[in-house]
Amino acid sequence: MPAPTGDSSGPGAGQAGTPEVAGRPLPLWVAAPMAVVAGLALLVAFPPYGLWPLAPLGVALLAAATHRRRLRAGAGLGFLTGVALFAPLLSWTNLHTGYLPWVLLSLLQAGYLALLGAAGAYVSPLVDRLRWSWPAVTGVLWVGQEALRDRTPFGGFPWGRLAFSQDDSPLLRLAAWGGAPLVTFAVALAGGLLAAALWRPWDGLRRWVPVAGLLAAAVAVPVVGLLVPVAASGGGDAVTVAIVQGNVPRLGLDFNAQRQAVLNNHVDATIELAGQVAAGTRPRPDLVVWPENSSDIDPLRDTDAGARISRAADTIGAPILVGAVLQGPGDGQVRNAGILWRPGTGPDLEQLYTKRHPVPFAEYVPMRDVARMVSKQVDRVRADFVPGTEPGVLRTGVAVLGDVICFEVAYDEVVRDTVTGGAQLLVVQTNNATFDVAEARQQLAMVRLRAIEHGRPALMASTVGVSGFVAPDGRVSDATGFNTRAVVVRQLRLDDGRTLATRVGLWPEVALATLAVASLVGAAVLRRRHRAG
């Protein structure tokens, strides 16, 4: 994309208060389609498409489209990119709830890319003054945007982070050094290098040299990931784990109307596994993991449900981590929990994890009266889920589990807290019965990043799929199909070491987000000097 030589955006198309040396932006008739293509390139980088090299290209297109624009124009272009990315990426939220929640969520997420577009426009004087800074500035702005989006509003929604598009990329290995923020930074850095390279005019040999250097650097960024050492397996004791994917009678929001059938599916599949163990066709598991919502009947209060689970645990002869909905602690309140059910003794109330980050408008409804005016679907959530307060560190006797439930795998601190609490094996209990296979694969990509980030074996157990095991180097084994009944058994080696990412915690994100603020301050200083001059 050669630097523009004419202004076809109309009077005042350049930045207000921008030094004249900055020149003019790309024509709007070029920039707007670029912004849309940027969003689509980002989209297909994510599962189920998995074309991860297109993520840096999407970043580059948005950076170039917003460069040297007014703030409102930059925000508008960022919003176009956000809609093109999030509307299809989050289409699984539209399957059973109607179009309105999907549209609102997509527009909300696109709003954060509008802020990113405005920030990209605002820093234009800085990157024009210091062209070498464009890649790094692009990287830190993306991290800053994600840090904000991951936390606001109502605890944030981290779906669609750049890092989660890299599940088959060498860049995923960078998670062992700095978690998801460092992976996002590396993807955006590569995109910034592409933007800086393609912005230059393509004339003369002297121009080709820096362009070629920038392009080579962009290609080299993913190669750096290959230099990060990650273990292929844990270095501790071996443990045999079974994942039971019992399936549901039918997909959709009414899956839990048949909660007895869902519980029976998981009980029956576990008892069948016990028969195969007795026949010598399957190894005996040391631990069995059931998914989220495998018992939506409170087994601590319903004696029949509890008896069914006890029968399964006694028959298989191993503790079962049960995903259950528990009543209380107050009237009209429930908890989404993982509870360890031991053979012979039943529920171990000392080893119970309550989901810390319930999903707003799905597991609890903020501002219910206002939300009801937007969609009456909120009344499907009859009782608000109460958040837990403790990390999901569960001691089974054979392994210390780091249990997180469903969307919690997207939140850095929720997973990290289990590892710093002693977890040797990461467990993600989830229920994808209200979504589709694309959502399940996107979630599995997050599990892969977490395994590398903390150097732990991991697994994802879903009611309907995708379930499977993940090695500490991110490789997936025994992945199940979607909307099927399946039981997979695998021997894993536990690990209790700590990666650099585990040790440094939030600091890489804090440092990169601080640099994002610093770049905005630097741009503000240049703008003020220009106005003063």
C-alpha positions in Angstrom: 0.0 0.0 0.0 2.0 3.0 -1.2 1.8 6.2 0.8 -0.9 8.4 -0.6 0.1 11.4 -2.6 -3.3 13.0 -2.9 -6.1 13.8 -0.5 -9.4 12.2 -1.7 -11.0 12.2 1.7 -12.2 15.7 1.5 -11.1 18.9 3.3 -9.6 18.3 6.7 -9.1 14.6 6.1 -5.7 14.7 7.9 -5.5 14.6 11.7 -6.6 17.7 13.4 -3.6 19.2 15.0 -1.3 16.8 13.3 2.1 18.0 12.1 2.1 18.7 8.4 5.0 16.3 7.9 2.5 13.5 8.6 1.0 13.8 5.2 -2.5 12.5 4.3 -4.3 9.3 5.0 -5.4 6.7 2.5 -8.5 7.7 0.6 -11.6 6.7 2.5 -12.9 4.6 -0.4 -9.7 2.5 0.0 -9.6 2.6 3.8 -13.2 1.5 4.5 -12.9 -1.8 2.5 -9.5 -2.4 4.0 -11.1 -2.2 7.5 -13.7 -4.7 6.5 -11.1 -7.0 5.0 -9.0 -6.6 8.2 -11.9 -8.0 10.3 -12.4 -10.9 7.9 -8.7 -11.7 7.9 -8.8 -11.8 11.7 -11.9 -13.9 11.7 -10.5 -16.7 9.6 -7.4 -16.8 11.8 -9.5 -18.3 14.5 -10.9 -21.8 14.7 -12.6 -23.5 13.0 -10.8 -21.9 10.0 -7.4 -21.8 11.7 -5.5 -19.6 9.1 -3.4 -18.1 11.8 -1.0 -16.2 9.5 -3.8 -13.9 8.4 -4.1 -12.4 11.9 -1.0 -10.2 11.4 -2.4 -9.2 8.0 -5.7 -8.1 9.6 -3.8 -6.1 12.2 -1.7 -4.4 9.4 -4.8 -3.5 7.3 -6.5 -1.8 10.2 -3.3 0.0 11.2 -2.9 1.4 7.7 -6.5 2.2 7.3 -6.6 4.4 10.5 -3.2 6.0 10.0 -3.3 9.8 9.8 -7.1 10.0 10.1 -9.2 12.1 12.4 -10.2 10.3 15.6 -13.8 9.8 14.6 -12.8 8.4 11.2 -10.3 6.1 13.0 -13.0 4.9 15.4 -15.4 4.3 12.5 -12.9 2.2 10.7 -12.1 0.3 13.8 -15.8 -0.4 14.3 -16.1 -1.8 10.8 -13.2 -4.1 11.5 -14.9 -5.1 14.8 -18.2 -5.9 13.2 -16.6 -7.9 10.4 -14.7 -9.9 13.1 -17.1 -10.3 16.0 -20.5 -10.8 14.2 -19.5 -14.0 12.6 -17.1 -15.1 15.3 -19.9 -14.9 17.9 -22.6 -16.2 15.7 -22.9 -19.3 18.0 -24.6 -17.0 20.5 -27.5 -16.6 18.0 -28.4 -20.3 17.8 -31.0 -20.5 20.5 -31.5 -17.0 22.0 -32.6 -15.0 19.0 -30.7 -12.4 17.0 -30.8 -9.5 19.5 -28.3 -10.7 22.2 -25.9 -11.8 19.4 -26.2 -8.3 17.7 -25.7 -6.4 21.0 -22.7 -8.5 22.1 -21.1 -8.2 18.7 -21.6 -4.4 18.6 -20.3 -4.1 22.2 -17.1 -6.0 21.3 -16.8 -4.0 18.0 -16.8 -0.9 20.1 -13.5 -1.8 21.7 -12.0 -2.0 18.2 -13.4 1.4 17.5 -11.4 2.6 20.5 -8.4 0.9 19.0 -9.0 2.5 15.7 -9.2 5.9 17.3 -6.0 5.2 19.2 -4.3 4.1 16.0 -5.3 7.4 14.4 -4.2 9.4 17.5 -0.7 8.1 17.6 -0.1 8.8 13.9 2.2 11.8 14.6 4.4 9.7 16.8 4.8 6.9 14.3 5.4 9.4 11.5 8.1 11.1 13.6 9.6 7.7 14.7 8.7 5.3 11.9 10.6 2.5 13.6 8.1 2.7 16.5 5.1 1.8 14.4 5.3 -2.0 14.9 5.8 -1.7 18.7 3.1 0.9 19.1 0.7 -1.3 17.2 1.5 -4.2 19.5 1.1 -2.3 22.8 -2.2 -0.7 21.6 -3.7 -4.2 20.9 -2.6 -5.4 24.3 -4.1 -2.3 25.9 -7.4 -2.7 24.1 -7.6 -6.4 25.1 -6.8 -5.6 28.7 -9.7 -3.2 28.8 -12.1 -5.5 26.9 -11.2 -8.5 29.1 -12.4 -6.6 32.2 -15.3 -4.3 31.2 -18.2 -4.3 31.5 -19.4 -6.9 34.1 -16.0 -8.5 34.2 -15.3 -8.4 30.5 -15.5 -10.9 27.6 -12.1 -12.0 26.4 -13.3 -14.0 23.4 -11.6 -13.1 20.2 -8.2 -12.1 21.7 -5.4 -12.3 19.1 -3.6 -14.8 21.2 -6.5 -17.3 20.9 -6.2 -17.3 17.0 -2.7 -18.8 17.2 -3.4 -22.3 18.4 -1.4 -23.9 15.5 1.2 -21.1 15.3 4.7 -21.1 16.7 3.8 -17.9 18.4 1.6 -19.9 20.9 4.8 -21.0 22.6 5.4 -17.4 23.7 2.6 -18.0 26.2 5.2 -19.8 28.4 7.1 -16.5 28.8 4.3 -14.0 29.0 0.9 -15.6 28.7 -1.8 -14.5 26.3 -0.7 -10.8 26.4 2.7 -11.6 25.0 1.2 -13.7 22.2 -1.2 -10.9 21.3 1.7 -8.4 21.3 3.8 -10.7 19.0 0.9 -11.1 16.5 0.2 -7.3 16.5 4.0 -6.6 16.3 4.2 -8.7 13.1 1.1 -6.8 11.8 2.8 -3.5 12.6 5.9 -4.5 10.7 3.7 -5.3 7.7 2.0 -2.0 7.9 5.2 -0.1 8.1 6.6 -2.0 5.2 3.7 -1.7 2.9 3.1 2.0 3.6 6.3 3.0 2.0 6.4 4.0 -1.7 7.5 1.2 -4.0 10.0 3.2 -6.0 13.7 2.9 -6.3 16.2 0.4 -4.9 16.9 2.5 -1.8 13.2 2.1 -0.8 13.2 -1.6 -1.4 15.9 -2.2 1.2 14.0 -1.0 4.3 10.8 -2.6 2.9 12.5 -5.9 2.5 13.9 -5.6 6.0 10.5 -4.9 7.5 8.9 -7.8 5.7 11.7 -10.1 6.7 11.2 -9.1 10.3 7.5 -9.7 10.1 8.1 -13.2 8.8 10.8 -13.8 11.5 8.5 -12.9 14.4 6.7 -16.3 14.4 10.0 -18.1 14.1 11.0 -16.6 17.4 8.3 -18.7 19.0 10.2 -21.9 17.9 13.0 -20.8 20.2 10.8 -21.0 23.3 11.4 -24.3 25.1 8.2 -26.2 26.1 7.9 -29.7 27.5 6.1 -32.4 25.5 4.8 -33.9 28.7 4.8 -33.4 32.4 7.8 -34.5 34.5 5.9 -35.9 37.5 3.9 -38.9 38.4 1.7 -40.7 35.8 -2.0 -40.7 36.3 -4.7 -42.3 34.1 -7.7 -40.0 33.5 -11.1 -40.7 31.8 -13.2 -38.0 30.2 -16.9 -38.9 30.0 -18.8 -37.0 27.3 -22.4 -38.2 27.9 -24.1 -36.0 25.3 -27.6 -34.6 25.7 -31.0 -35.6 24.2 -31.0 -32.5 22.0 -29.1 -29.3 21.6 -30.5 -26.0 22.6 -31.5 -24.0 25.6 -33.9 -26.7 26.7 -31.2 -29.3 27.1 -31.5 -28.9 30.9 -35.2 -29.5 30.7 -34.1 -33.1 30.3 -31.6 -33.0 33.1 -32.4 -36.4 34.4 -31.6 -37.8 30.9 -28.3 -35.9 30.8 -27.3 -37.2 34.3 -28.3 -40.8 33.2 -26.1 -40.5 30.1 -23.0 -39.7 32.1 -23.8 -42.4 34.7 -24.4 -45.0 32.1 -21.3 -44.1 30.1 -19.2 -44.4 33.2 -20.7 -47.8 34.1 -20.0 -49.0 30.6 -16.4 -47.9 31.0 -16.2 -49.9 34.2 -17.4 -52.9 32.3 -14.7 -52.4 29.6 -12.1 -52.1 32.4 -13.3 -55.3 33.9 -13.0 -57.0 30.5 -9.5 -55.7 30.1 -10.2 -53.6 27.0 -9.7 -50.2 28.7 -7.2 -49.2 31.4 -8.6 -48.4 34.8 -8.7 -44.7 35.4 -7.4 -43.1 38.6 -9.8 -40.2 38.0 -13.0 -39.6 36.0 -14.0 -36.1 34.8 -17.6 -35.3 33.9 -18.4 -31.9 32.2 -20.2 -28.8 33.4 -24.0 -29.4 33.8 -23.6 -33.2 33.9 -25.9 -33.1 36.9 -28.2 -30.1 36.8 -30.1 -31.9 39.5 -28.5 -30.9 42.8 -27.0 -34.3 43.9 -26.4 -32.9 47.5 -30.2 -32.5 47.9 -31.7 -35.0 45.6 -31.1 -38.4 47.0 -31.8 -40.3 43.8 -29.3 -38.1 41.8 -26.7 -38.6 44.5 -27.3 -42.4 44.6 -26.9 -42.5 40.8 -23.5 -40.7 40.9 -22.4 -42.9 43.9 -23.2 -46.0 41.9 -21.1 -44.8 39.0 -18.1 -43.9 41.3 -18.4 -47.2 43.1 -18.5 -49.2 39.9 -15.6 -47.5 38.3 -13.7 -47.5 41.6 -12.3 -44.0 41.1 -13.3 -40.5 42.2 -15.5 -38.5 39.7 -15.2 -34.8 39.2 -18.9 -33.9 38.7 -20.1 -30.7 37.1 -23.2 -29.9 39.1 -25.7 -27.1 39.7 -26.1 -26.7 43.5 -29.0 -24.9 45.2 -28.2 -22.0 47.5 -26.6 -20.6 49.5 -29.6 -18.3 49.7 -33.2 -18.5 48.4 -33.4 -18.1 44.7 -29.6 -18.6 44.3 -27.6 -21.4 42.7 -24.0 -22.3 42.2 -22.2 -23.7 39.1 -19.8 -26.1 40.7 -17.3 -28.9 40.3 -17.5 -31.4 43.1 -15.4 -34.5 43.8 -17.4 -37.6 44.3 -15.4 -40.4 45.9 -16.2 -44.2 45.7 -17.5 -45.5 48.9 -17.9 -42.2 50.6 -19.7 -40.0 48.1 -19.4 -36.2 47.9 -16.2 -34.6 49.3 -17.4 -31.2 50.4 -13.9 -30.1 51.1 -13.1 -30.5 47.4 -15.7 -28.4 45.8 -15.2 -25.5 43.4 -17.8 -22.9 42.7 -17.4 -21.0 39.5 -15.8 -17.6 40.2 -16.8 -15.8 37.0 -20.5 -16.5 36.2 -21.5 -15.2 32.7 -23.6 -12.1 32.8 -27.0 -12.3 31.1 -26.6 -16.1 30.9 -25.9 -17.2 34.5 -27.0 -14.0 36.2 -28.8 -10.9 35.0 -27.5 -7.5 35.9 -30.1 -4.8 35.8 -32.8 -7.4 35.1 -35.7 -4.9 34.6 -33.7 -3.1 32.0 -32.4 -6.3 30.4 -36.0 -7.6 30.1 -36.9 -4.6 27.9 -34.2 -5.6 25.5 -35.0 -9.4 25.5 -37.4 -11.5 27.4 -34.9 -14.4 27.1 -33.3 -13.1 30.3 -36.2 -14.6 32.2 -34.9 -18.0 31.3 -32.3 -17.3 34.0 -34.7 -17.8 36.9 -32.1 -17.8 39.6 -28.9 -15.9 39.7 -25.7 -17.9 39.9 -23.6 -16.9 42.9 -19.8 -16.5 42.2 -17.3 -18.5 44.2 -14.4 -16.9 46.1 -11.7 -19.5 46.0 -9.6 -20.8 43.1 -10.5 -24.2 41.8 -7.7 -26.2 43.5 -9.1 -29.7 44.1 -7.0 -32.5 45.8 -8.2 -35.9 44.5 -5.5 -38.0 46.2 -3.9 -38.9 42.9 -3.5 -35.4 41.5 -4.1 -31.8 42.4 -6.6 -30.4 39.8 -6.9 -26.8 38.6 -10.6 -26.7 37.8 -12.1 -23.9 35.8 -15.6 -23.9 34.3 -16.5 -23.1 30.8 -15.7 -19.5 29.8 -13.4 -19.0 32.7 -10.6 -20.6 30.6 -10.5 -17.2 28.7 -9.6 -15.3 31.9 -5.9 -15.2 32.7 -6.1 -14.8 36.4 -8.7 -17.5 37.0 -6.5 -20.1 35.5 -3.3 -18.8 36.9 -4.7 -18.8 40.5 -5.2 -22.6 40.3 -1.6 -23.1 39.2 -0.1 -20.9 41.9 -2.4 -22.8 44.3 -0.6 -26.1 43.5 -2.6 -27.5 40.5 -0.7 -30.3 38.6 -3.4 -30.8 35.9 -5.7 -28.2 34.4 -9.3 -29.2 33.9 -11.9 -27.3 32.0 -15.4 -28.5 32.6 -17.8 -27.0 29.9 -21.2 -27.4 28.4 -21.4 -26.6 24.7 -25.0 -27.9 24.2 -26.3 -24.4 23.6 -23.7 -23.5 21.0 -21.9 -25.3 18.1 -18.7 -27.0 17.1 -17.0 -23.6 16.2 -17.5 -22.3 19.7 -16.1 -25.6 21.1 -13.0 -25.5 18.9 -12.4 -21.8 19.9 -12.6 -22.9 23.5 -10.2 -25.8 23.0 -7.7 -23.3 21.5 -7.8 -21.4 24.8 -7.0 -24.7 26.6 -4.0 -25.2 24.4 -2.7 -21.8 25.3 -3.2 -22.4 29.0 -1.3 -25.7 28.9 1.7 -24.0 27.3 1.4 -20.9 29.5 1.7 -22.9 32.7 3.5 -26.0 31.5 0.7 -28.3 32.6 -1.2 -31.1 31.0 -4.8 -30.1 30.5 -8.1 -31.5 29.4 -11.5 -30.2 28.3 -14.6 -32.2 29.3 -17.8 -31.2 27.4 -21.3 -32.5 27.6 -21.5 -32.7 23.8 -17.9 -32.1 22.6 -15.3 -31.1 21.8 -13.5 -33.0 24.7 -9.9 -34.0 24.7 -6.5 -33.9 26.3 -3.8 -31.3 25.8 -0.1 -31.8 26.4 2.1 -29.1 28.0 3.4 -28.2 24.5 -0.2 -27.6 23.2 -0.7 -30.8 21.3 -4.3 -32.2 21.4 -4.9 -35.9 21.8 -8.1 -38.0 21.7 -10.3 -35.1 20.6 -14.0 -36.2 20.4 -16.6 -35.3 17.8 -19.4 -32.8 18.4 -22.9 -33.9 19.5 -21.8 -37.4 20.2 -21.4 -39.7 23.2 -17.8 -40.6 23.9 -15.4 -41.8 26.6 -11.7 -41.2 26.2 -9.0 -42.5 28.6 -5.4 -41.4 28.6 -2.3 -41.6 30.9 -0.9 -38.2 31.7 2.2 -37.1 33.5 1.6 -34.4 36.1 3.7 -31.4 36.6 4.2 -28.9 39.5 6.9 -26.7 38.1 6.4 -23.0 37.2 6.9 -21.4 33.8 8.2 -17.8 33.5 4.6 -16.8 32.6 3.3 -18.3 35.8 5.9 -16.6 37.9 5.6 -13.1 36.4 1.8 -13.2 36.3 0.1 -10.0 35.2 3.3 -8.0 34.8 3.8 -8.5 31.1 0.3 -7.2 30.5 0.8 -4.3 32.9 4.1 -3.3 31.2 2.7 -3.5 27.7 -0.5 -1.7 28.6 1.6 1.0 30.3 3.6 1.4 27.1 0.3 1.8 25.2 -0.6 4.7 27.5 2.9 6.1 27.1 2.5 6.1 23.3 -0.7 8.0 23.6 0.9 10.5 25.9 3.8 10.9 23.4 1.4 11.5 20.6 -0.4 14.1 22.7 2.9 15.9 23.4 3.7 16.1 19.6 0.2 17.4 18.9 0.5 20.1 21.6 3.9 21.2 20.2 2.4 21.4 16.7 -0.4 23.6 17.9 1.9 25.8 19.9 4.1 26.2 16.9 
